[in-house]
Amino acid sequence: MKSVKLIKFVLLTECADNTVAISEYIVQMLPDVEAYLNATNQMDNFLTESFKRFIDRTQLDPEKPPPGWTMKKPVKMVRAIDPSILPKDTYFRPAWRCDYSKPDPAIKIDVDVARELQRNFIQSQTLPIIDQLDKDFMQALQDKNENKQKEIVIKKAKLKLLSQHPAFNTMDLEELKNIKIESLLADL
């Protein structure tokens, strides 16, 4: 009996909204089959077609996925890829996009999507500060401290506008990743 080899492969799935899904799989394969597929440069095609047959066989319908499965987006393309093309830094993972027109696709980060992700992140970071300012404002109302009330209203307005800061439009990916609320507030 021949030994079976486990092969790990990565599938890159492009969804209808141009987002990229990455899935890792392990398949069992006889060594001589693996050698043949590698020698004839058919390994990626074999893995991609195997996955497509699995999808067809299980009749996965994005509109009605089976229990335990989530298929939220229609799929445009599935392709086996070399795991080495995956970016090491996954900070902007939801902004990954792939150009399928090339034989060896490269994953790039959509800067506009990355900016939107950071805007949402900054906005979520301001919510606890705004909540505390609301409490401080109520205390200032009870104390009838009009100067404190005005100061709090100005701070809240700045915090609410923080995610629309003009600096977002000029930052590169590294600057976006390292952005701090304090630095944005200092500019306002």
N, C-alpha and C positions, 0 to 999 in steps of 0.2 A: 504494500500500500504506500502510495506516495504521500509525502508530507504536504500539508496545506500551509500556504503563507498568508498572513494577514496584511492587507494593503490598506493604508489610510489614504483617503482622497478628499478633496475639497470641491464642493459644488458652489458655483457662483450663480445666483438666480437674480435676474433683472425683473423687477415688478413693473406693472403698467405705469406707476407714477415715477419711474426711473430710479427708485431706491434699489439698493443692492442687498441681498440676503446671502449670508455665508453659512454653509452647512458642512460639517465634517462627518464622514462615514468610514466605516471599516468593512472591507469585503474579504472573503476567503477566496484564494486563488491557488491553483496548482502552479508550481514554479515554471514548468515548461510552457504553460499558457501565458504566464506573465512575460517570460522571455520572448515568446512569439509576438505578443502585443507590443512590447517595447521595441523589438527589432523592426517591426513594420510600422512603427509610429502610429499605432491605433489605440494606445492605452486610454488617452483622454476621451476619444470617441466611444470606446467600449464602456467606460464608466458613465459617461453622459447618457448613452442609450440605455444602459442597465437601469439607471435611475428613472428615465422616462418610462421604461417598461413597468417599473415598480409603481409609478404614478398611475399608469393606465390600468394595471392589474388591480390595484386597490380602488380604482375609480374615484380618486380624490377630486371632488368638485369644490372650487373655491367658494361657491355660493352655499354649499351644504357639506362642510367638513365633518368627518366622523368624530365621535366623542373623544376628547383629549387632544385633538388636533386644532391648531389655529392657522387658518389660511385667510388672512385679512385682505390680501391684495391679489388681483389677478396677475399671473406670471406671463412675462413676454418671452423669456429665454432662460434655459438652464444649460450650464456648461461646466465640465470638469476643468479645474485649473491647477496650476502648480502653487502650493501653499506659500512659496517664497515671494510671490507677488503681493501678498497681503501686507499692508502697512503695519509696522511694529507698534506705532502709536495709535491707540484706538479711542483717543479722547473725543474725536469728532466722528465716531463710527456711523451715526445716522446720516452724516453728510457724504459718505463714500458714494462715488459714482464710477461706472466702468464704461470704457469705450470698447464695444464689441466689434467694431469694424476692423480691428487689428487681429491677426492670428494669435498673438499673445497679449491678451487684454491687460491693461494697466489700470489700477484703481487710483483714482484721483479724489481729492476732497473738493466738493462744491463750496467755494468760499461764501457764496450768498447764503447757503443753507447753514454753514458754520456760524456765520454772523447772527442769523436768526436764532440758532440754538443758544448762543451766548446771551443774546438779548433776553430770551426766556429765562435763562439761568439767573442773570442779574436781577430780573424782575422778581423771580421767586425768592432771591436773597433779600430783597427789600421788604417783603411782606411782614416779617417779624418786627422790623424796625418801624414800619408804618403802624402796626398794631400797638406797639409801645407808645408811639407818638399820640395815637388816639387816646390812650389812657392818660397820658400826660396832659393832653388838651382838656379832657374832662376834669382833671384836677385843677387846671388853670381856670376853667369856668367856675368851679366851686369856690376857688380862692379869689375870683374876680380880678385875675391878673391879665390885663389886656395885652401887655407887651409880650408875655410868655405865649399867649394865644396866637398873636401875629407871627411870632418866631416859629411856632410849631406849624402853622399853616404854610409858611414859606418852605420849611424843611420837607413837609409832605409833598408839596408841589414839585420840588426838586427830585425827590425820590421817585415820584410817579413818572417823571420825564426821563429818568436815568437810562432806561432801556432804549430811548430814542436819541441818545447822545451822538453827536456828529462824528466822534472819534471811531465809532464802529465801522464807518464807511471807508476808513483809510488804513485800518489795522490789518497786518498780515496774520496768518494762522497762529504763529507763535505768540504774537502780542494778544490775540484774542483769547488764547488758552490761558495766559497769565494775567488777564485783566482783573483788577481789584475794584470793588465798589468805592473804596476810599479815594482812589486816584481819579475816578470819574466825578465824584462829588467835589473834589478840589477844583476841578475845571469849571464847575457850574457857578 
